[in-house]
């Protein structure tokens, strides 16, 4: 197997809202907020649902990799309930092998409300449900050992059981990649993420905001210096400035695609990571990998939702 992803198994509920909805509900545009089930249901009760789709950051990347013809798998915790069944069916349809045996959990399958404002930005409100309760017993070590790259998401990292699950997965992997996921995650887990980036990850994906927050700098040149020192592959998306990959003294840049009809930025980073990893595991150059990531990202932001249609 080329890549095995481990991440939050979340069902995305996509809704269009005005900016005032974000303000009235004390949300911060373009970030992700964790809420309990009651808060989630209260918000959802006032909205019109555009689409419901199996989601989760790394799962979206893995689906993109599958669509590009790679043999991939995914581990994520769901309950044996209606949403959990839909989630598993969604992965199977996309030819992603699901290495998790679901059972009836006390907490339901996780859900993420994706609020799209008129500027195409997405703001996420997540009820993690059972996804956030992943533990080391949920980790299929033989699947990890049989994959070339293990791909993790920062969203999943948390103290206690998820941390143990992460550690077990990394200890059994051949090569480990991770996405920092979100500014909220970085600020919440900064010392831990910094340790992972410096000492345990072979590849780190981040956007400019996340990596600058991680190392507490205001100038992007400091990020480049940090990445050179770390001596591991760090791949950074920079919005309209394109993307950059830094590995030791090698710095490769790729421009952003222009004149796109942007509808929804959901999944841009996920599909970028999927496209980049596709290049990497198929012996493409770093430049070609950045270009594939950019192409996948450009396609997904011109549709609603975080997954390309086959």
N, C-alpha and C positions, 0 to 999 in steps of 0.2 A: 504493500500500500504506500502511496506517495505521501499523503499527509493525513494525520489524525488531529481533529480539532476537539478541544474540551472547552465548553462554555456554558453560559446561561441558556437553557432551553426555554425560550420565551415566545409566547404567541403575540405578534404585533397587531394592535388595533389602530388603524390609521384614520385620523379625523382632520378636517380642515377647520381652522379657527381664525378669528381676527386677533390683532395684537392686544386688544383690550382684554381678551380672555386670559392671556398670559399674565398680564399685570394684575387683573382682579384676583387671580388665584395664587399670587405671590410666587410665580415661577420665574426662573431665569432663562431667557431665550438661549437656545442652542446647547443647553446642558441637560443632564439627566437627574431627576429627583426620585429618591426611593420613598414609597408610601406604604401604608398598611392596606389591607383589603377593603376596609370600610371607606377610607379616603378615595381609593381607586374607583370604587363603585359610585360614590357620590359625584365625582368628576365626570365619569362616563355617562351617568344618567342625563346629563344636560347636552350631550353631543350626538351628532349624526355620524354613524360609522360609514366610512368610504370603502374600507377593505379590511379583511382579517387574513393574516398570513403567518405561517411559521417563521419565527425570527430568531433574534439573538445574534450578537456581533460576529463571533467566530463561525457560527452556523451559516450565516450569510456568505462569509468568505469561502467556506467549504463547498457550499452549493455552487458558487461561481467557479471554483476549481473543477467541480464535477462537470459543469456545463462546458468547460474547456477540454474535457476528455480525460481528466485525471481520475485515478482510483483513490477514493477518499473515504474517511469515516468520521464519526462524531460521537462524543460522549456528553450527555447532558441529562440532568435529573428532571423527570416529569412524573406526574401521578397517573394512575390508571383511571383517568376521568375523560370527559368529552374532549377537552382541550388537549390533554396528553395524547389521546388517540389521533386527533387531527395533526398534532405536531409530528408524531412518528410517520403518519401517512405522507405528510408533506416532504419529509426527508427521503422516504422510499421512492416517491415519484421523481425525485431529482437524482436518483441512483447513488445516494449517500448511505453507506452502511451504518446503522445505528447500533453502537456497542453499549446498549443499556437495556436491562430487563425491567420494565416498569411494573410497579405494584401499587396497590391502593395506599396512598399516603394520607396522613392526618391533615396536611396542608395541600391545597390545590395546585395545579400547574400554573407557573408564572405567566404574567401578562404585562405587556408594555403599551402604554397609550402614546402614540406618536402624533403630536400636534403640529400640523403644518400651517405656518403663517403665510400671508400673501407674498412675502419676500423669499419664499421657498425654504426658509430655515426650518429645522425640526427641533422641537423641544419634547423631551421624553419624560413620562411619569411612569415609574415601574413598580409593580407589585411582584417581587421576586418569587413569591410562592415557594414551592418545594425546590425550585432551581437553585436557590441560595443555600440550600441545606446539603449540598453535595459533600460527600465525605470519602475517605480513602477506600472504603469498601466498594464504592461506585466506580473506582478506577480499574479498567481492564488492562493489566500490565502487558499481557501478551500482544494485545492490539497496538500498544505503544511501541513495544520492542520491534514489531513487524512493520513500523512506518518509518519513512525516511526523516520526516520532520513532525514534531509535535507543535501544535499551534494553540496557544492559550490566550485568554482575554482578561484584561485588568478588571473588568466588571465583576468577574467571578471571585476575585481575591478578597478574602476577609479573614479575620482572626478565627481561630478554632478549627472546625472541621474543613472548611474550604481550603485553608492554608495547608493543612495536612494532606489534602487531596492533591494540591499543587506540588508539594514537596515530593510526594510519592511518584507523581507523573514525571516531574523533571528528572528524578533519580533514575528512572527507567528509560528515558528517551535517548535516541541517537543524536538528535539535534533539536534545540528548543527555540521557538519563536514566540513572541508575545506582543500584543497590542496594548498600549497604555490606556486605551479606550475612551477616556473622558477626563476633562480637567478636574471634575468633582472627585473622581477616583484617585488621581495623582495627589491632590491636596490632602485627601483623607489618609492615604497610605504612603506618603512620601518616603520615609526611611526604608520601608520594605521594598518599594518599587526601585529605589536607587540601588539597593543591594542586588536585586534581581538583574537590573541592567548592567551593573558593573561586573558581577561575578557569576551569574548563572545562565543568562540568555545568550544564545548565539546571534539572534536577530531581534531587534526591537523596532516596532512600528509606532510612530507617534505623529501628531500634528505639531506645528510650530509652537502653539500655545502650551500644549502639554509638556513638551520637552523643556521649554524655557522655565516653566513652573517647577518641574522636577529638580532642576539644578540651580534654581533661584537666580536667573540672569535676565537682563533686559536687552542684551545685544546678541543677535543671532551668531555673530562670529565666535562668541563664547561657547555656543552649542557645538560648533565645528571643532573647536579646540578640545572640548570635553570628549566628543566622539572619537577623535584621533587617539586620545589618551586611553580610553576604555579598550580600544583595540578589538572591538566586535562590530558587526554590521548594524548600523543604525539608519533606518529609513524614515524620512520625515516628509510629510505632505505640507505644502505651504499655500494652499488655496490658489489664487490667481497667479502666484509666483512659480507654480509648478511643484516639483518634488526633487529631493536630493537624497543620495545614499552615500554614507561615509563609512569607510572601512580602512583602518590604519591611515595611511597618507593618500589613499585613493578617494577622490571626491567626484561623484558623477551626478550631473543634474539633468533634469528633463523639464521642458516647458509645459505649461497647462494648455489644454485644447481651448481654442477661442470660439466665439459665436455659438455657444450652446443654448438651446431653449430649455433652461433649467426649470423643472417643475417641483422637485423635492430632493433635498440634499441627504435624505435618509440613505444609509448604506454606502455613501461615497468612500469612506475610509475602509469599510469592510471589503468592498469590491476591489479597491486599490490593492489592499494586502493580498487578496486572492490572486489578482493578476500578476503581482510581483512574484509571489511564491511559485506560480505556474512557470514563469520564466526561469526561476532559479532551479527548480527540480527537473527542468527539461533542458538544462545545460546552456541556457541563453546567457548573454552578457548582462552585467548589471544595468547598462543603458537600455538594452532591449526589455529587461524585466520592469524597469521603471516605465517604459513606454506602454507595455501591456497593462500594467496597473492603472496608468493614466487613462488608457482607452476604456477599460472596464468601468472605472469610476465615472468617466464622461457619459457612458451609456446609461448607467443607473440613475444619474441625477436628472435625466430627461424623461423619466417615467415616475409614476407614483409607486412608492414602496421600495424595499431594499433588495429585491431580487429581480434579475433579468428573466424575462419570459422566454421559454424555449421555443 
